[in-house]
């Protein structure tokens, strides 16, 4: 029972962060008031201000935790020495579709807030350096040398993979409305893409 209680994160600070995550995901930074977060957490405003002195500070914590969690999945896969390039594609696609099926607000939240503060991601999460030293990059270069990949720029590879996987969640309202899908049908649609995206990426690799 104690472990179940821990999972619920019932500390005041944890409650505030959980509530802030919900409200920021839904409204973004500009439209969120600290009062909204306090109400979501079920606490008074004075207590929220005691733990987190400003909305900006609380937002930075939530933003960085969200981005770190989002990109951590990618880094784990890209640095796996035991998987091939093709297996990495399958793993990335599967992990992200599973993650975003549970938390579909994440991509829109990250994109909208990075647009407002483009340097935050680069300052806090050194993606360029991580990718430069990754197992993925080495495997990509080897595939280019063998002629298995025509275009030598790994950025195209990553953007194609992530774009095909993440964009449907950003466009979810349009996809569901235009095709009269319910949530369950959208999940089935994304499950189909788990199988299809690796096939498409393999074709892109050869086509350049």
For each residue, the residues with C-beta under 8 A, 3 or more apart:
1: 4 5
2: 5 6
3: 6 7
4: 1 7 8
5: 1 2 8 10
6: 2 3 9
7: 3 4
8: 4 5
9: 6 14 15 17 18
10: 5 14 15
11: 14 15
12: 15 16 43 47 51
13: 16 17 51
14: 9 10 11 17 18
15: 9 10 11 12 18 19 41 42 43
16: 12 13 19 20 37 41 43 48 51 52 58
17: 9 13 14 20 21 58 61 62
18: 9 14 15 21 22 41
19: 15 16 22 23 37 38 40 41 42
20: 16 17 23 24 37 40 41 58 59 61 62
21: 17 18 24 25 62 66
22: 18 19 25 26 40
23: 19 20 26 27 32 36 37 40
24: 20 21 27 28 29 32 59 62 63 109
25: 21 22 103 105 106 109
26: 22 23 105
27: 23 24 31 32 36
28: 24 31 32 109 112 113
29: 24 32 55 56 59 113 116
30: 116
31: 27 28
32: 23 24 27 28 29 36 37 55 59
33: 36 37 55
34: 37 38 45 48 49 55 58
35: 38 39 45
36: 23 27 32 33 39 40
37: 16 19 20 23 32 33 34 40 41 48 55 58
38: 19 34 35 41 43 44 45 47 48
39: 35 36 42
40: 19 20 22 23 36 37
41: 15 16 18 19 20 37 38 48
42: 15 19 39
43: 12 15 16 38 47 48
44: 38 47 48
45: 34 35 38 48 49
46: 49 50
47: 12 38 43 44 50 51
48: 16 34 37 38 41 43 44 45 51 52
49: 34 45 46 52 53
50: 46 47
51: 12 13 16 47 48
52: 16 48 49 55 57 58 61
53: 49 57
54: 57 58
55: 29 32 33 34 37 52 58 59
56: 29 59 60
57: 52 53 54 60 61
58: 16 17 20 34 37 52 54 55 61 62
59: 20 24 29 32 55 56 62 63
60: 56 57 63 64 120
61: 17 20 52 57 58 64 65
62: 17 20 21 24 58 59 65 66
63: 24 59 60 66 67 110 113 120
64: 60 61 67 68 120 124 125
65: 61 62 68 69
66: 21 62 63 69 70 106 109 110
67: 63 64 70 71 110 121 124 125
68: 64 65 71 72 124 125
69: 65 66 72 73
70: 66 67 73 74 99 106 110
71: 67 68 74 75 125 127
72: 68 69 75 76
73: 69 70 76 77 92 95 96 99
74: 70 71 77 78 92 162
75: 71 72 78 79 130 134
76: 72 73 79 80
77: 73 74 80 83 88 91 92 95 136
78: 74 75 88 92 130 131 134 135 136 137
79: 75 76 134 135 136
80: 76 77 83 88 91 135
81: 135
82:
83: 77 80 87 88 91
84: 87 88 139
85: 88 89 136 139 140 143
86: 89 90 198 202
87: 83 84 90 91
88: 77 78 80 83 84 85 91 92 136 139
89: 85 86 92 93 161 197 198 201 202
90: 86 87 93 94 198
91: 77 80 83 87 88 94 95
92: 73 74 77 78 88 89 95 96 161 162 165
93: 89 90 96 97 161 164 165 193 194 197 198
94: 90 91 97 98 194
95: 73 77 91 92 98 99
96: 73 92 93 99 100 162 165 166
97: 93 94 100 101 165 190 191 193 194
98: 94 95 101 102
99: 70 73 95 96 102 103 106
100: 96 97 103 104 106 107 166 169
101: 97 98 104 187 190
102: 98 99
103: 25 99 100 106
104: 100 101 107 169 172
105: 25 26 108 109
106: 25 66 70 99 100 103 109 110 169
107: 100 104 110 111 166 169 170
108: 105 111 112 169 170
109: 24 25 28 66 105 106 112 113
110: 63 66 67 70 106 107 113 114
111: 107 108 114 115 170
112: 28 108 109 115 116
113: 28 29 63 109 110 116 117 120
114: 110 111 117 118 120 121
115: 111 112 118
116: 29 30 112 113
117: 113 114 120
118: 114 115 121 122
119: 122 123
120: 60 63 64 113 114 117 123 124
121: 67 114 118 124 125 127
122: 118 119 125 126 127 128
123: 119 120
124: 64 67 68 120 121
125: 64 67 68 71 121 122
126: 122 129 130
127: 71 121 122 130 131
128: 122 131 132
129: 126 132 133
130: 75 78 126 127 133 134
131: 78 127 128 134 136 137 154 158
132: 128 129 137
133: 129 130 137
134: 75 78 79 130 131 137 138
135: 78 79 80 81 138 139
136: 77 78 79 85 88 131 139 140 154
137: 78 131 132 133 134 140 141 154
138: 134 135 141 142
139: 84 85 88 135 136 142 143
140: 85 136 137 143 144 149 154 157
141: 137 138 144 145 152 154
142: 138 139 145 146
143: 85 139 140 146 148 149 205
144: 140 141 147 148 149 150 152
145: 141 142
146: 142 143
147: 144 150
148: 143 144 205 206
149: 140 143 144 152 157 205 206 208
150: 144 147 205 206 207 208
151: 156 157 208
152: 141 144 149
153: 156 157
154: 131 136 137 140 141 157 158
155: 158 159
156: 151 153 159 160
157: 140 149 151 153 154 160 161 201 204 205
158: 131 154 155 161 162
159: 155 156 162 163
160: 156 157 163 164 201 204
161: 89 92 93 157 158 164 165 197 201
162: 74 92 96 158 159 165 166
163: 159 160 166 167
164: 93 160 161 167 193 197 200 201
165: 92 93 96 97 161 162 168 193 197
166: 96 100 107 162 163 169 170
167: 163 164 170 171
168: 165 171 172 175 189 190 193
169: 100 104 106 107 108 166 172 190
170: 107 108 111 166 167
171: 167 168 174 175
172: 104 168 169 175 176 186
173: 176 177
174: 171 177 178
175: 168 171 172 178 179 181 186 189
176: 172 173 179 180 181 182 183 185 186
177: 173 174 180
178: 174 175
179: 175 176
180: 176 177
181: 175 176 185 186 189
182: 176 185 186
183: 176 186 187
184: 187 188
185: 176 181 182 188 189
186: 172 175 176 181 182 183 189 190
187: 101 183 184 190 191
188: 184 185 191 192
189: 168 175 181 185 186 192 193
190: 97 101 168 169 186 187 193 194
191: 97 187 188 194 195
192: 188 189 195 196
193: 93 97 164 165 168 189 190 196 197
194: 93 94 97 190 191 197
195: 191 192 198 199
196: 192 193 199 200
197: 89 93 161 164 165 193 194 200 201
198: 86 89 90 93 195 201 202
199: 195 196 202 203
200: 164 196 197 203 204
201: 89 157 160 161 164 197 198 204 205
202: 86 89 198 199 205 206
203: 199 200 206 207
204: 157 160 200 201 207 208
205: 143 148 149 150 157 201 202
206: 148 149 150 202 203
207: 150 203 204
208: 149 150 151 204
